[in-house]
Structure formats: C-alpha cells, structure tokens
Amino acid sequence: MSSPRSGQAAGPGESEPRLTELLKDHPELRVVGIAAAYTFASNNRERYAEFFEKDGSLAGPGYTEAEAARLPAHYQRPGVVVKPLAGA
C-alpha cells in the first residue's frame, strides 16, 4: 500500500496497512513472527525463564522440521523453534 503522501510515512489516523490485513494477505509472516519470538525468548532466557522446559527447550509445540524448512536458516533452531518428534 502506498502512503497518502508519496515518499512519506503515513501519520496517525492516515491510511496504513494494519497488522490484521498484513497477516491476512501474507499468512507466512505469522509463521516467521512466531519463530522470531521463540528465537528472541531463547536469546533472553533469564527474562523468559518460565517459558523453558527442564531440558532447556522452549515450552510449546514448536515447528516440525518440515514446517521449519520454509523459515530463514537463523530461525531453524533445534529445541527452540524446531521441536523433536516425541520418542525421537
């Protein structure tokens, strides 16, 4: 979307793509955003200690290797973004 003033950012109350529209039009960004949040939490473990399992992995389902394959390499972190399959 273009801004109301060519070359300038939209100001408050002016037409600007909203997050919900952005995610609707580009659902792949939701996956990347979640991976970025997992990675951020991992890089700041002291602040987010309650989100980690006893084994040091991030709590929650994470992504399978197949799901994570579409992510940028720096978000494909084993035990953080990519969770091992149960029993693996």
Secondary structure, 3 states (H helix, E strand, C coil): CCCCCCCCCCCCCCCCCCHHHHHHHCCHHHHHHHHHHHHHHHHCCCCCHHHECCCCCECCCCECHHHHCCCCHHHCCECCCECCCCCC
